[in-house]
C-alpha cells in the first residue's frame, strides 16, 4: 500500500519529483539554496541530525549538546521516529550512517 500524506497536492507532488531528479550533493545544495531560506535549510539539517542521534538512542541532553536543538524540536523528531511515516528511518538507513555535523 502506498503512503498517502494528508498534505499531498499537485505542488507537493512536483516537489517530490524534483527531489528525485537531483543527481548529486551539488544539485541538492543548489536546489535547497534556491528553494529555502538559510534558516529553513539549517532547521531541516538540524532535524536530520537530531533524528540520527535519536535513532542511535542518544539521550536528549546529548542531542541538545551536539545539535543545539530545543527540547520541542527533539520531541517532534522523536514522535516522527516512533509514529511517523518512517521517512527519517528510510533516509538514515540509506545514508549508511554518514552524518556530517559537529
N, C-alpha and C positions, 0 to 999 in steps of 0.2 A: 504494500500500500504506500503510495507516495505521500510525502509530507505536504500539507496544505496550510500555510500560515494565514492567520486572520488578516494580516496587513497586505496580502497579495493584491496586486493591481497590474495594469499594463506597464506602468512606470517601474515598479519594483521587479517585474519580470525582465525588463530591459536592463536594469542594474545587475541582476543576477547573471544575465547573459554577458554583460560587459566584463564582469569579474572572471568569467570562464575563458574569455579570449586573451587575457593577459598572459604573456609568454615568459616573462622573467621578472626579477625584482625591480629592474629599472622601469619596466612598463607599469608595474604596480605603484612604484613611487611617483611616477609622473601622473598617473590617473588619480591617485589619492591627493596629490598636490592641487590638481585642477578641481577635484570634486569637493573636498572638505577644507575647513579651516584648520590651521595649525593645532588649535585646541582640540578639535574633533579627532584629528589623527592621533594626537598624543593620548587622548582618552581611550580610543579604541586599542591602541598599543598597550596601554596600562591594563585594560580589562583582559587582554590576552595573556599578559604576564601574570596577572592575578589567577587566571584560570589554570595556567601551567603550574603555578606553585600550589594551588589548592588541590589540583589533580594529583600532585605528588605528596598530598597530605601534610603540607606545611601549615603551621599554626597561624592564626590571624595576626598575632604580634610580629611574627617573622615576615609575613606578607606585607604588612604595613611598613616595616623597616626596609624591605627590599624594593618596594614599588612606590611607597608614599600614598597609596590608595586609602580612601576613607573606609571606615567600617561599613558604611552604607553600600559603597561600590563592591566591597568584598562580599557582603551578604547577598547582593543581587547576582553576582557571578556564581557564588556557591549555589544559590537557588536554581540558576540555569544549568549548572553541572548536575545537580540532583534531579531536577524535574523538568528540564527544558527539552529542546528538540535534538540534543546530542551534537549540536554544531561545534561547540568547543572541543568535545571529545574527538570528533572526527578529524578536525584540523590538527589538534595536538598529536594524535597518533600518526597522521600522515607527515608531520614535520619531523618525526623520529627524534623527538627530544631536543631539537635545535631551537633554542630560545636565546636571543641575543639582547640582553639587557643587563644592567648592573644594579 
